[in-house]
């Protein structure tokens, strides 16, 4: 089966990756997106975690990338953050849920 089409909602994820100062975090973010493109909805924990309402989190050691699935074998990247703690900050989760609602 062919890979998934990766799209972005706005430029948040692209801007996030470009702004990463740590080369390891940069490479990790790119690798996570490539993994998502190849595995799609077969990606399982600990790399991918459902957050409810069709929203997912891709987890690396240093970064988190938030995304959702759409028809036509498409994945829409919504936002990304540097991982500083185990849970997702409340304000980040609220923002990502709002972004997810915009692409429905």
Beta strands, then each sheet from edge to edge (+ up, - down):
strand 1: 5-8
strand 2: 48-52
strand 3: 55-59
strand 4: 63-70
strand 5: 74-82
sheet 1: 1+ 5+ 4- 3+ 2-
end
